[in-house]
Amino acid sequence: MLHNSSLDRIEAGLYVLATPIGNLRDITLRALDVLSAVDIVAAEDTRVTRHLLAHYGIEAKIVSLREHNEARQAQWLVEQIQTGCSVALVSDAGTPGISDPGAGVVRRARAAGVNVWPVPGACALTAALSVLGWERAHHFAFFGFLPARGGDRFRMLKALAIQHETFVLYEAPHRIAETLDDLIAHLAAERPAGVFRELTKKFEQVQFGTLAELRAWMEASENHRRGEFVLIVQGADEVDAGVRVDASRLLSLLTEHVPVKEAVRICAEVTGRKRNALYDLALQLKSRSTTSIESND
């Protein structure tokens, strides 16, 4: 597919340009015009960007701009703009600087006083929110990728437990199951959520349910754990936002001393949560405990 730019000349500056998140047709006509006209395309992965440009018959000078070289490349790109060049900044998918490299270049460009323009387009965050349909999603918070491990991850999960607004996370395939486990432990298994897998791509899937139901869905097929994920979780209600009892911790303690049914009854009275969801959580906790004991034998 060939694209002939309608722009004979383009003003010097930095163009922060959104590219498709999957389907290559999800790119704006303006974005194609800019990519055809700029002097330099700064790309997160030059191979991905070459594929996109080749699809539209666009030839361009492409340079690498990745997390490890962003500081050095940012200075060089600003110097090129100051000599009169135009630069398009792109990531592998979506908008640079939104859970992707790029913010450092924008900061350097603004500090240098050069022009910076957004060229908007596809975004996994807004794509997922648009098909959510929740009444409580008019206000939302975006947290990107959770810290991979350690104290930063623990503190973020504690903060999410009392987050009133619907919140959005991005997650990678090798961590999606662990993230759901952590959210169940800190937020409660019955919290409504949605998983959006491989948005706009061939194997796109959207699944809604409680966190516990989504975790079970994830286990049902290896294919459900492949690809890139957007995870949207409903915000905390008044019970969650006040003095909060960790339901999973309470159930773990109770089931060591009383039958599951009795543990669920007590936990429901203390936390105000639904018994069905607590019963499912209790069974999951007992299953994990049994698996852990067997693996240590």
Beta strands, then each sheet from edge to edge (+ up, - down):
strand 1: 13-17
strand 2: 40-43
strand 3: 61-64
strand 4: 86-90
strand 5: 116-119
strand 6: 140-145
strand 7: 166-171
strand 8: 192-197
strand 9: 205-210
strand 10: 229-233
sheet 1: 3+ 2+ 4+ 1+ 5+
sheet 2: 6+ 7+ 10- 8+ 9-
end
